[in-house]
């Protein structure tokens, strides 16, 4: 089992991300956005080649590996009406960079859902299947996250996506069901049940994102919490996973100091860094308690 985290939640600068990994005693990071001197912040698969080479050299020098690329491929900002070529270009940029850094996993999604749609359009299956094939042909493993995308609309949608896209695996996010509507049920859609989603998808999970939250109807959004303090059933899900022999990656995506999708919510860098390190330590303590219970 590898404990890691989505690095930019400790700070956009790569040095901040490496420092956080070192403080937590981690050997790997999950890379999403990164900022290097002289270059604008961007996803690791999108930054200029010179910036990527600087990042690769800095990671190697620090002895920090990359467990997974948290890519923006077909994510919540991508629409199905966008040309598929945009997605294909992202995949073609991503593959050699993953190979360069020795990362086996890449987080992908399945496009922004239509608010009036409860069924997944066939074009989603066609596109995600092709993306999956491209990564698998390169010896890499794409993992789909249950987020604000077609595959994340319910556990039923998730299983259908997996059936239609051979070779695809899952990265389960514990916190996303807390705010996501269950579109497999009649509208007005209730929020998803994290435990129910986990039970149905767990056989396909090879990576886990730990996020926890409490949904606040008045603001139609969540208050994000430290692990085990929200409604994401984090402890129950991790205990079940470890009890079933799960030995893959467990990656933190705290959101407690910053919501990645809200650029206006950036706090001071030290607050961001400290909350990331605290989150990692609290998760490690939780896992140690679970393991003690499992082994006992």
N, C-alpha and C positions, 0 to 999 in steps of 0.2 A: 504494500500500500504506500502511495506517495502523497504526502500533504503538500499542497501548493496553493497558489492564489492568482487571481487575475491582477497582474502587476500594477496596472495604471490606477487601481483603487488605492494604492499606497502613494501615488503621485505620478504625474506624466513623465517627468525626467527619468531616464533609464537608471541613473545612479541612485535615485530614491528607491526604485523597485529592487535593485540589487541589494541595497542596504537593508531593506525590509526582509528580504529572503535570508540574509546573513543573520539578522537579529533573531529570526525565528528558527534558524538552524536548518533551513530548507536547501535542498540541492537543485530544485527546479522552480520555475515560474510558468504560469500560463500567460502568454503574451497577447495583449490586445493593442491598445494605443501606446505609443512611445514618443518621447521628445528627446532630440539630441541637439547639442550646440550647433547653431547655424541652420537648423532645419525645423520646419513647422511640425507640430504634433500630427501623427497619423497612425493608422493601423499598420502593424508590422509588414503586412503583405502589400501595402500601398505606398509606403514611403519611398523616396528616390533610392536608387541602387547604392549611391555613395553613403547615404544615411544608414541603409541596411547593413552595409559592410562594417561601418563603425559600430553599430549595435552588436553584430555578430562577434567582432573582435573584443568588445568590452565584456560581453557575456562569457566568452571563452577565458579571458584574462581573470575574471572573477570566479570562475569555476561554477557558474550557474547554468544549468541546462534548461531547455524549453520543453516542457511536457506536452503542451497543446497550444495550437494557434486558435485564439478566440477571434475568429475571422468575422468580417461583416458580410460574408457571402450570403445573399438572399435573406438578409435580416429584416427586422421590423421597419427599416427605412426604405426597403426596396419594394416596388409595386410590380405586380404581375404584368401590368401594362408596359413596363419598361422593356426595352429590347433585351433579349436573352444574351446578346453579345456582351453586355456589361458584366453579367455573371461569369460567362466563359473567360473573359479577360482576367477577372479576379482570380479564378481558379488557376489559370496558367501562370499568373505571377506568384501565386501562393506555393505551388508544388515545389519549385526549385529552392525556395527559401526554407521550407520545411525540411527538405532533404539536406540542405546546407547546415541546419542547426540540429539535425537528428531528432526532430519532433515527429511522433507517429500519429498523433491525433489532431484533427482540425474540427472546431465547432462550426457548424453551418445552421442555417434556418430554412424556412420555406415560404418566404414572402409575407407581406402584410395582408391580413385577412380583410375581406370586404365586410363592413359592418352589417350589411343586409344578407350576408351569406352564411349558411350553416353547413354547407357541403363543400368539400375541397374540389376545386376545378381540376379536370384532367391534366391541364397544362402544368399544374404544380407537380404532379407525379412525373410527368415527362421531364421537366427541368431538373428536379431533385435526383431522379434516377440517372440522368446524364452526368450531373455533378459527382454523384456517388461513384459512377463507373470511372470517371477520369481520375479521381483520387485513388481508387482501388487499383487501377491499372498501374499507378505509380508506386504501389506498395504502401499506401497511406490509408488511415482509417478515418472517414468522416463520421462525426457524431452530431445528431440533431438535438437541439435544445428546445424544451417545451417553454416557449416564450410567447410573445405577441406575434404569432405566425400561424399559418394554416395547420401545421402539424401539432401546434400547441393548443388548438381550440378545445380539445378534450382528450381523454385517454383513448377514446374510440378513434378519433382522428389520427392520433399517434400510431396506433396499431395498423390502421389502414395505410398510412404513409410507409411504414416499415414493410408491409406486405408488397406494396407497389414499387419499392425501391430496393432491390436485392443488394445486400452488402452493407446497407446503412445500419449503424448502431445508434445508441441514445446516450446523451448526457442529461441526467435528470437534475433539474433545478428545484430544490425544496421549497423556495419562496414564491416562485411564479404562479402556482395554482391559487395562492391566497388572493391575488388581484385579478386573475384571468377568469372571464366568464366561461361557463360550461356550455358550449354551443351545440352539444349533442342533445340538449334538452330544449323544450319549447321556450321561446322568449316570453317574458323578460328573463334572460339567462341568469341563474344563480352563479355564485363564485364556485370555482372548482374545489374539490376536496383533495389536499395534498396526499393523504394516505391512500385514498382510493386510486389516484393516478399512479402512485408508486406501485401498488399491488399489481396493477395490470401491466406496467411497463418494465418492471424490475428485471425480468429475464433478458432484456435487451440492453440493459444499462452497463456501460463499460467505463463511465466517468460520472462524477457527481459534483454539482455546484451547490455549495451551502450558502443559502440566503434565508433570512427569516423576517417576518413582517406581520403587521396587524392591519387589516383593511379598515379604512375609515370612510364609511358611506358618504358623510357630509362633504368630503373633498374628492370623492371618487378616486382615491389613491391610497397608498399605504404609508404607514409609519414603519420604518425599517428598524430592526432590533438586533441585538447580539444573539448568537445562536442559542436556541432553546427558550428564548424569551417571547417569541411570537407564535403564530398559528401555523407555521410550516411543518410541524411534527418532526423537527430536525433530529431530536434524540431517538424517537421511535424508528424513523427511517434508517438512520445510521446503525442502530442496534440490530434492526432486521437485516440490513445489508451485510454487516460483519458476521452476524450469526449464520448467514447463508454462505459464508466463505468469500465475500467480496474482497478483492485485493487490488483494485484499480486505484485511480487517482481520486482524491477528494480535494476540491479547490474552493477557496473562499471567494465570495463576491459580496462584500459586506453591505454596501449602499448606506451604511449608518451615517457616514459623514458626507457622502456625495451620491447623488443619483446620476449615474453615467449618462442618461438620456437628457438631463437638464443642465445645459452648459451654464445657466445662471446660478446654479446652486453650489458653485465651487467654494469651499471653505479655505482657510489658510492652510498652506502646505503641511505644517507640522501637525495640525489637527487631523488632516487626512492620513498622514503617515502613522500617527499614534493610534488612531482607531483601527487601522489595518493590522498593526502588530498586536493590539489587544484582542482583536477578533481571532487572529490565528492562534494566539495562546489559549483563549477560551475554548476554541474548537479542539485543540490538542488535549486539553484537560478533559473535555467531554468524552473524546474517543478513548482516553486512558481509563476513565470510569466505566465506559461500556465494555471495554476489553476485559477489565477486571471482573465484571459481572459475568461476561460470556465464559471466561476461563474458569471462574469460580463455580 
